[in-house]
């Protein structure tokens, strides 16, 4: 497996994680 593929996957996971965290924060603010 090429290294840049692993880096790509990690970046994707980080991105989705950040987006998820932001959505959670927004939901908490609403309540």
mmCIF entry with sequence, helices, sheets and N, C-alpha, C, O atoms, coordinates in Angstrom:
data_MODEL
# 
_entry.id   MODEL 
# 
_entity.id                         1 
_entity.type                       polymer 
_entity.pdbx_number_of_molecules   1 
# 
_entity_poly.entity_id                      1 
_entity_poly.type                           'polypeptide(L)' 
_entity_poly.nstd_linkage                   no 
_entity_poly.nstd_monomer                   no 
_entity_poly.pdbx_seq_one_letter_code       
;(UNK)(UNK)(UNK)(UNK)(UNK)(UNK)(UNK)(UNK)(UNK)(UNK)(UNK)(UNK)(UNK)(UNK)(UNK)(UNK)
(UNK)(UNK)(UNK)(UNK)(UNK)(UNK)(UNK)(UNK)(UNK)(UNK)(UNK)(UNK)(UNK)(UNK)(UNK)
;
_entity_poly.pdbx_seq_one_letter_code_can   XXXXXXXXXXXXXXXXXXXXXXXXXXXXXXX 
_entity_poly.pdbx_strand_id                 A 
# 
loop_
_entity_poly_seq.entity_id 
_entity_poly_seq.num 
_entity_poly_seq.mon_id 
_entity_poly_seq.hetero 
1 1  UNK n 
1 2  UNK n 
1 3  UNK n 
1 4  UNK n 
1 5  UNK n 
1 6  UNK n 
1 7  UNK n 
1 8  UNK n 
1 9  UNK n 
1 10 UNK n 
1 11 UNK n 
1 12 UNK n 
1 13 UNK n 
1 14 UNK n 
1 15 UNK n 
1 16 UNK n 
1 17 UNK n 
1 18 UNK n 
1 19 UNK n 
1 20 UNK n 
1 21 UNK n 
1 22 UNK n 
1 23 UNK n 
1 24 UNK n 
1 25 UNK n 
1 26 UNK n 
1 27 UNK n 
1 28 UNK n 
1 29 UNK n 
1 30 UNK n 
1 31 UNK n 
# 
_struct_asym.id          A 
_struct_asym.entity_id   1 
# 
_struct_conf.conf_type_id            HELX_P 
_struct_conf.id                      HELX_P1 
_struct_conf.pdbx_PDB_helix_id       AA1 
_struct_conf.beg_label_comp_id       UNK 
_struct_conf.beg_label_asym_id       A 
_struct_conf.beg_label_seq_id        3 
_struct_conf.pdbx_beg_PDB_ins_code   ? 
_struct_conf.end_label_comp_id       UNK 
_struct_conf.end_label_asym_id       A 
_struct_conf.end_label_seq_id        30 
_struct_conf.pdbx_end_PDB_ins_code   ? 
_struct_conf.beg_auth_comp_id        UNK 
_struct_conf.beg_auth_asym_id        A 
_struct_conf.beg_auth_seq_id         3 
_struct_conf.end_auth_comp_id        UNK 
_struct_conf.end_auth_asym_id        A 
_struct_conf.end_auth_seq_id         30 
_struct_conf.pdbx_PDB_helix_class    1 
_struct_conf.details                 ? 
_struct_conf.pdbx_PDB_helix_length   28 
# 
_struct_conf_type.id          HELX_P 
_struct_conf_type.criteria    ? 
_struct_conf_type.reference   ? 
# 
loop_
_atom_site.group_PDB 
_atom_site.id 
_atom_site.type_symbol 
_atom_site.label_atom_id 
_atom_site.label_alt_id 
_atom_site.label_comp_id 
_atom_site.label_asym_id 
_atom_site.label_entity_id 
_atom_site.label_seq_id 
_atom_site.pdbx_PDB_ins_code 
_atom_site.Cartn_x 
_atom_site.Cartn_y 
_atom_site.Cartn_z 
_atom_site.occupancy 
_atom_site.B_iso_or_equiv 
_atom_site.pdbx_formal_charge 
_atom_site.auth_seq_id 
_atom_site.auth_comp_id 
_atom_site.auth_asym_id 
_atom_site.auth_atom_id 
_atom_site.pdbx_PDB_model_num 
ATOM 1   N N  . UNK A 1 1  ? 0.856   -1.197 0.000  1.00 0.00 ? 1  UNK A N  1 
ATOM 2   C CA . UNK A 1 1  ? 0.000   0.000  0.000  1.00 0.00 ? 1  UNK A CA 1 
ATOM 3   C C  . UNK A 1 1  ? 0.894   1.250  0.000  1.00 0.00 ? 1  UNK A C  1 
ATOM 4   O O  . UNK A 1 1  ? 1.764   1.383  0.861  1.00 0.00 ? 1  UNK A O  1 
ATOM 5   N N  . UNK A 1 2  ? 0.691   2.143  -0.935 1.00 0.00 ? 2  UNK A N  1 
ATOM 6   C CA . UNK A 1 2  ? 1.515   3.350  -0.972 1.00 0.00 ? 2  UNK A CA 1 
ATOM 7   C C  . UNK A 1 2  ? 1.239   4.260  0.225  1.00 0.00 ? 2  UNK A C  1 
ATOM 8   O O  . UNK A 1 2  ? 0.131   4.311  0.758  1.00 0.00 ? 2  UNK A O  1 
ATOM 9   N N  . UNK A 1 3  ? 2.274   4.960  0.615  1.00 0.00 ? 3  UNK A N  1 
ATOM 10  C CA . UNK A 1 3  ? 2.158   5.808  1.811  1.00 0.00 ? 3  UNK A CA 1 
ATOM 11  C C  . UNK A 1 3  ? 1.133   6.925  1.605  1.00 0.00 ? 3  UNK A C  1 
ATOM 12  O O  . UNK A 1 3  ? 0.334   7.211  2.496  1.00 0.00 ? 3  UNK A O  1 
ATOM 13  N N  . UNK A 1 4  ? 1.159   7.555  0.422  1.00 0.00 ? 4  UNK A N  1 
ATOM 14  C CA . UNK A 1 4  ? 0.250   8.683  0.214  1.00 0.00 ? 4  UNK A CA 1 
ATOM 15  C C  . UNK A 1 4  ? -1.210  8.250  0.269  1.00 0.00 ? 4  UNK A C  1 
ATOM 16  O O  . UNK A 1 4  ? -2.089  9.060  0.562  1.00 0.00 ? 4  UNK A O  1 
ATOM 17  N N  . UNK A 1 5  ? -1.473  6.966  -0.013 1.00 0.00 ? 5  UNK A N  1 
ATOM 18  C CA . UNK A 1 5  ? -2.844  6.465  0.113  1.00 0.00 ? 5  UNK A CA 1 
ATOM 19  C C  . UNK A 1 5  ? -3.264  6.464  1.582  1.00 0.00 ? 5  UNK A C  1 
ATOM 20  O O  . UNK A 1 5  ? -4.377  6.862  1.924  1.00 0.00 ? 5  UNK A O  1 
ATOM 21  N N  . UNK A 1 6  ? -2.348  6.008  2.446  1.00 0.00 ? 6  UNK A N  1 
ATOM 22  C CA . UNK A 1 6  ? -2.649  5.994  3.880  1.00 0.00 ? 6  UNK A CA 1 
ATOM 23  C C  . UNK A 1 6  ? -2.853  7.411  4.395  1.00 0.00 ? 6  UNK A C  1 
ATOM 24  O O  . UNK A 1 6  ? -3.757  7.670  5.190  1.00 0.00 ? 6  UNK A O  1 
ATOM 25  N N  . UNK A 1 7  ? -2.011  8.320  3.938  1.00 0.00 ? 7  UNK A N  1 
ATOM 26  C CA . UNK A 1 7  ? -2.145  9.721  4.365  1.00 0.00 ? 7  UNK A CA 1 
ATOM 27  C C  . UNK A 1 7  ? -3.499  10.258 3.909  1.00 0.00 ? 7  UNK A C  1 
ATOM 28  O O  . UNK A 1 7  ? -4.181  10.966 4.649  1.00 0.00 ? 7  UNK A O  1 
ATOM 29  N N  . UNK A 1 8  ? -3.873  9.912  2.690  1.00 0.00 ? 8  UNK A N  1 
ATOM 30  C CA . UNK A 1 8  ? -5.163  10.357 2.159  1.00 0.00 ? 8  UNK A CA 1 
ATOM 31  C C  . UNK A 1 8  ? -6.305  9.870  3.035  1.00 0.00 ? 8  UNK A C  1 
ATOM 32  O O  . UNK A 1 8  ? -7.211  10.634 3.368  1.00 0.00 ? 8  UNK A O  1 
ATOM 33  N N  . UNK A 1 9  ? -6.260  8.596  3.408  1.00 0.00 ? 9  UNK A N  1 
ATOM 34  C CA . UNK A 1 9  ? -7.312  8.022  4.246  1.00 0.00 ? 9  UNK A CA 1 
ATOM 35  C C  . UNK A 1 9  ? -7.369  8.740  5.589  1.00 0.00 ? 9  UNK A C  1 
ATOM 36  O O  . UNK A 1 9  ? -8.446  9.073  6.082  1.00 0.00 ? 9  UNK A O  1 
ATOM 37  N N  . UNK A 1 10 ? -6.199  8.973  6.175  1.00 0.00 ? 10 UNK A N  1 
ATOM 38  C CA . UNK A 1 10 ? -6.150  9.645  7.477  1.00 0.00 ? 10 UNK A CA 1 
ATOM 39  C C  . UNK A 1 10 ? -6.742  11.047 7.356  1.00 0.00 ? 10 UNK A C  1 
ATOM 40  O O  . UNK A 1 10 ? -7.491  11.484 8.229  1.00 0.00 ? 10 UNK A O  1 
ATOM 41  N N  . UNK A 1 11 ? -6.408  11.747 6.280  1.00 0.00 ? 11 UNK A N  1 
ATOM 42  C CA . UNK A 1 11 ? -6.940  13.092 6.067  1.00 0.00 ? 11 UNK A CA 1 
ATOM 43  C C  . UNK A 1 11 ? -8.460  13.058 5.965  1.00 0.00 ? 11 UNK A C  1 
ATOM 44  O O  . UNK A 1 11 ? -9.154  13.907 6.524  1.00 0.00 ? 11 UNK A O  1 
ATOM 45  N N  . UNK A 1 12 ? -8.956  12.071 5.246  1.00 0.00 ? 12 UNK A N  1 
ATOM 46  C CA . UNK A 1 12 ? -10.404 11.956 5.079  1.00 0.00 ? 12 UNK A CA 1 
ATOM 47  C C  . UNK A 1 12 ? -11.074 11.726 6.429  1.00 0.00 ? 12 UNK A C  1 
ATOM 48  O O  . UNK A 1 12 ? -12.088 12.350 6.740  1.00 0.00 ? 12 UNK A O  1 
ATOM 49  N N  . UNK A 1 13 ? -10.507 10.836 7.220  1.00 0.00 ? 13 UNK A N  1 
ATOM 50  C CA . UNK A 1 13 ? -11.089 10.539 8.530  1.00 0.00 ? 13 UNK A CA 1 
ATOM 51  C C  . UNK A 1 13 ? -11.065 11.783 9.415  1.00 0.00 ? 13 UNK A C  1 
ATOM 52  O O  . UNK A 1 13 ? -12.036 12.086 10.108 1.00 0.00 ? 13 UNK A O  1 
ATOM 53  N N  . UNK A 1 14 ? -9.941  12.497 9.380  1.00 0.00 ? 14 UNK A N  1 
ATOM 54  C CA . UNK A 1 14 ? -9.838  13.716 10.188 1.00 0.00 ? 14 UNK A CA 1 
ATOM 55  C C  . UNK A 1 14 ? -10.894 14.716 9.762  1.00 0.00 ? 14 UNK A C  1 
ATOM 56  O O  . UNK A 1 14 ? -11.533 15.349 10.602 1.00 0.00 ? 14 UNK A O  1 
ATOM 57  N N  . UNK A 1 15 ? -11.078 14.858 8.454  1.00 0.00 ? 15 UNK A N  1 
ATOM 58  C CA . UNK A 1 15 ? -12.046 15.820 7.924  1.00 0.00 ? 15 UNK A CA 1 
ATOM 59  C C  . UNK A 1 15 ? -13.465 15.475 8.384  1.00 0.00 ? 15 UNK A C  1 
ATOM 60  O O  . UNK A 1 15 ? -14.209 16.336 8.855  1.00 0.00 ? 15 UNK A O  1 
ATOM 61  N N  . UNK A 1 16 ? -13.820 14.196 8.236  1.00 0.00 ? 16 UNK A N  1 
ATOM 62  C CA . UNK A 1 16 ? -15.165 13.780 8.640  1.00 0.00 ? 16 UNK A CA 1 
ATOM 63  C C  . UNK A 1 16 ? -15.352 13.932 10.138 1.00 0.00 ? 16 UNK A C  1 
ATOM 64  O O  . UNK A 1 16 ? -16.421 14.322 10.610 1.00 0.00 ? 16 UNK A O  1 
ATOM 65  N N  . UNK A 1 17 ? -14.286 13.614 10.888 1.00 0.00 ? 17 UNK A N  1 
ATOM 66  C CA . UNK A 1 17 ? -14.368 13.741 12.343 1.00 0.00 ? 17 UNK A CA 1 
ATOM 67  C C  . UNK A 1 17 ? -14.615 15.189 12.744 1.00 0.00 ? 17 UNK A C  1 
ATOM 68  O O  . UNK A 1 17 ? -15.453 15.478 13.597 1.00 0.00 ? 17 UNK A O  1 
ATOM 69  N N  . UNK A 1 18 ? -13.868 16.099 12.110 1.00 0.00 ? 18 UNK A N  1 
ATOM 70  C CA . UNK A 1 18 ? -14.034 17.520 12.424 1.00 0.00 ? 18 UNK A CA 1 
ATOM 71  C C  . UNK A 1 18 ? -15.443 17.977 12.083 1.00 0.00 ? 18 UNK A C  1 
ATOM 72  O O  . UNK A 1 18 ? -16.088 18.675 12.864 1.00 0.00 ? 18 UNK A O  1 
ATOM 73  N N  . UNK A 1 19 ? -15.916 17.571 10.897 1.00 0.00 ? 19 UNK A N  1 
ATOM 74  C CA . UNK A 1 19 ? -17.271 17.974 10.488 1.00 0.00 ? 19 UNK A CA 1 
ATOM 75  C C  . UNK A 1 19 ? -18.292 17.454 11.488 1.00 0.00 ? 19 UNK A C  1 
ATOM 76  O O  . UNK A 1 19 ? -19.224 18.167 11.859 1.00 0.00 ? 19 UNK A O  1 
ATOM 77  N N  . UNK A 1 20 ? -18.117 16.215 11.922 1.00 0.00 ? 20 UNK A N  1 
ATOM 78  C CA . UNK A 1 20 ? -19.044 15.608 12.877 1.00 0.00 ? 20 UNK A CA 1 
ATOM 79  C C  . UNK A 1 20 ? -19.019 16.370 14.199 1.00 0.00 ? 20 UNK A C  1 
ATOM 80  O O  . UNK A 1 20 ? -20.068 16.642 14.783 1.00 0.00 ? 20 UNK A O  1 
ATOM 81  N N  . UNK A 1 21 ? -17.826 16.711 14.665 1.00 0.00 ? 21 UNK A N  1 
ATOM 82  C CA . UNK A 1 21 ? -17.711 17.439 15.930 1.00 0.00 ? 21 UNK A CA 1 
ATOM 83  C C  . UNK A 1 21 ? -18.432 18.788 15.823 1.00 0.00 ? 21 UNK A C  1 
ATOM 84  O O  . UNK A 1 21 ? -19.155 19.188 16.736 1.00 0.00 ? 21 UNK A O  1 
ATOM 85  N N  . UNK A 1 22 ? -18.227 19.474 14.710 1.00 0.00 ? 22 UNK A N  1 
ATOM 86  C CA . UNK A 1 22 ? -18.869 20.780 14.545 1.00 0.00 ? 22 UNK A CA 1 
ATOM 87  C C  . UNK A 1 22 ? -20.376 20.648 14.554 1.00 0.00 ? 22 UNK A C  1 
ATOM 88  O O  . UNK A 1 22 ? -21.067 21.476 15.147 1.00 0.00 ? 22 UNK A O  1 
ATOM 89  N N  . UNK A 1 23 ? -20.900 19.612 13.901 1.00 0.00 ? 23 UNK A N  1 
ATOM 90  C CA . UNK A 1 23 ? -22.344 19.408 13.860 1.00 0.00 ? 23 UNK A CA 1 
ATOM 91  C C  . UNK A 1 23 ? -22.867 19.135 15.272 1.00 0.00 ? 23 UNK A C  1 
ATOM 92  O O  . UNK A 1 23 ? -23.927 19.625 15.659 1.00 0.00 ? 23 UNK A O  1 
ATOM 93  N N  . UNK A 1 24 ? -22.103 18.345 16.033 1.00 0.00 ? 24 UNK A N  1 
ATOM 94  C CA . UNK A 1 24 ? -22.515 18.049 17.407 1.00 0.00 ? 24 UNK A CA 1 
ATOM 95  C C  . UNK A 1 24 ? -22.572 19.343 18.222 1.00 0.00 ? 24 UNK A C  1 
ATOM 96  O O  . UNK A 1 24 ? -23.514 19.569 18.981 1.00 0.00 ? 24 UNK A O  1 
ATOM 97  N N  . UNK A 1 25 ? -21.548 20.191 18.053 1.00 0.00 ? 25 UNK A N  1 
ATOM 98  C CA . UNK A 1 25 ? -21.507 21.442 18.809 1.00 0.00 ? 25 UNK A CA 1 
ATOM 99  C C  . UNK A 1 25 ? -22.702 22.305 18.446 1.00 0.00 ? 25 UNK A C  1 
ATOM 100 O O  . UNK A 1 25 ? -23.332 22.907 19.316 1.00 0.00 ? 25 UNK A O  1 
ATOM 101 N N  . UNK A 1 26 ? -23.010 22.364 17.154 1.00 0.00 ? 26 UNK A N  1 
ATOM 102 C CA . UNK A 1 26 ? -24.157 23.170 16.719 1.00 0.00 ? 26 UNK A CA 1 
ATOM 103 C C  . UNK A 1 26 ? -25.442 22.649 17.353 1.00 0.00 ? 26 UNK A C  1 
ATOM 104 O O  . UNK A 1 26 ? -26.293 23.424 17.790 1.00 0.00 ? 26 UNK A O  1 
ATOM 105 N N  . UNK A 1 27 ? -25.570 21.322 17.397 1.00 0.00 ? 27 UNK A N  1 
ATOM 106 C CA . UNK A 1 27 ? -26.781 20.735 17.963 1.00 0.00 ? 27 UNK A CA 1 
ATOM 107 C C  . UNK A 1 27 ? -26.886 21.072 19.458 1.00 0.00 ? 27 UNK A C  1 
ATOM 108 O O  . UNK A 1 27 ? -27.973 21.332 19.974 1.00 0.00 ? 27 UNK A O  1 
ATOM 109 N N  . UNK A 1 28 ? -25.737 21.060 20.135 1.00 0.00 ? 28 UNK A N  1 
ATOM 110 C CA . UNK A 1 28 ? -25.756 21.384 21.566 1.00 0.00 ? 28 UNK A CA 1 
ATOM 111 C C  . UNK A 1 28 ? -26.125 22.853 21.769 1.00 0.00 ? 28 UNK A C  1 
ATOM 112 O O  . UNK A 1 28 ? -26.833 23.192 22.717 1.00 0.00 ? 28 UNK A O  1 
ATOM 113 N N  . UNK A 1 29 ? -25.648 23.723 20.881 1.00 0.00 ? 29 UNK A N  1 
ATOM 114 C CA . UNK A 1 29 ? -25.950 25.148 21.001 1.00 0.00 ? 29 UNK A CA 1 
ATOM 115 C C  . UNK A 1 29 ? -27.445 25.390 20.831 1.00 0.00 ? 29 UNK A C  1 
ATOM 116 O O  . UNK A 1 29 ? -28.024 26.242 21.506 1.00 0.00 ? 29 UNK A O  1 
ATOM 117 N N  . UNK A 1 30 ? -28.062 24.643 19.932 1.00 0.00 ? 30 UNK A N  1 
ATOM 118 C CA . UNK A 1 30 ? -29.482 24.831 19.649 1.00 0.00 ? 30 UNK A CA 1 
ATOM 119 C C  . UNK A 1 30 ? -30.325 24.575 20.903 1.00 0.00 ? 30 UNK A C  1 
ATOM 120 O O  . UNK A 1 30 ? -31.276 25.307 21.179 1.00 0.00 ? 30 UNK A O  1 
ATOM 121 N N  . UNK A 1 31 ? -29.972 23.545 21.647 1.00 0.00 ? 31 UNK A N  1 
ATOM 122 C CA . UNK A 1 31 ? -30.790 23.176 22.814 1.00 0.00 ? 31 UNK A CA 1 
ATOM 123 C C  . UNK A 1 31 ? -30.622 24.159 23.965 1.00 0.00 ? 31 UNK A C  1 
ATOM 124 O O  . UNK A 1 31 ? -31.240 23.990 25.016 1.00 0.00 ? 31 UNK A O  1 
# 
